[in-house]
Amino acid sequence: MNTFREAVRDRVLYNLVFFALLMMAAAILVGQISIGIEDIVIVSLGLSAISLIGLLIALFIRVGLVYKEMDKRTLYALLATPVRRWEFLLGKFGGLVLTLAVNTAAMAAGLFLVLWCVKHSLATEDSTVLVAVYFILLKLALVVALAMLFSCFTTPLLSILFTAGLYISGLFVQEMRTFHSLTPHPVLEAITRWLSYILPNFQNFDVMASAAHGRAIPAALILENTIYALVYCAIVLLTAAAVFSRRNLK
């Protein structure tokens, strides 16, 4: 809760959320120009704004909060109390995921408000937008866990770069698995295939096209993505706790 309150006080957070809501409002104008596909344009722009702003919050707010703890030496006073290091990391992770959930919900409400202003009603197929927003939140939770892992042993700038690099790589996991059709080298093919299973598969969470066109999203995919995000976050957080417990903070 302290992490959540500290993140909410950050003015950058409000600026990013305001920018996302402004993009959604601008989607109304773009939708008026795109005659016949207004809904598709608005949902696509809205979900893209939620994903982009959420990613910026997950990266920069996350690294900034931990850096402040160490720079102001409040971390040392906290760890002097009966608080274990893994509890500190878990508290930071939970607080930042809660921050992202609140902000994502606010931006999703803005998106539905824009849809209602354009359509003057909401249809059953619009519920797929909620699933897309939920997948975005799962993706952001993974990003926060990865940023937390890197911040345990490197500088804030490198933590941002490493996390952003993994995020970009995770968008091309499926292409890595079909790399064998582009190269005759079995060693390179094996490396890319193993990497495709180790890297976080962010492609699984991309259902923006289905949401924009009102296509139903299978319940099996929702369950699989939820389990995948929970298991992957647990593995990354356990690794972060192991690294942070061995770090010399003197």
C-alpha positions, 0 to 999 in steps of 0.5 A: 500500500505504501508503494501504491500511495507513493506511485499515485503521488507521482505527477508523471503518472497523471500526465501519462494517464491524461495523455492516454485519455487525450489519445482516446478523445482524438480517436473520435475525430479519427473515427469520424474521418474513417467512415464505416470503420469508426469502432475498429479505429477507436478500439485499436487506438484506445487499446494501443494507448492503454498498452503504451502508457502502461508500459511506460508506467511499468518501466519508468515508475517502477525503476524510479521508485526502487532507485529512490528507496536506495538513493534516500537510504530508506531501504536500509532503515526498512530492512533493519526491521523484521522485513525480509528482502523477498517481502520488500520485493513482493510488496513493491511488485504488488503495489506497482501491479495495483497502481497499473490495475487502477490506471488501466481501469481508468483508461479502459473506462475512458475508452468505453466512454468514447465508444458510447459517445460515438455509438450511443450504446454498447453491444455484447461484442464490446466485452471483448475489449475488457478481455483485451484490457485484462491481457494488457494488465497481465503483460504489464505485470510481466514487465514489472517483474522483469524490471524488478529482476534487473533492478536487483543487480544493475543500474536504473538505466540498464534495467530499463534497457534490458527490460525493453529489450526483452519486451521487444524480443518477446513480441517476435517469439513466434517468428523465432520458432519458425526461423528454421525455414530461413536458415540452414544452420541447425545450431542457430536454429536450436538456439533461436528455438530455445530462446523462444521458449525462455523469453516471455511470449508477449504475442499471446497477449495481443488480441487487439485485432479480435477486440477491434472486430468484435470477435469472441476470444476463447475462454481457453486462451484467457485461462492459459494466459492467466496461468502463463503470466502467474507462473512466469511472474513467480519464476522471475520474482523467485530469481529476483529474490535470490539475487537481491538476498545476496546483494551487498547493500553496504 
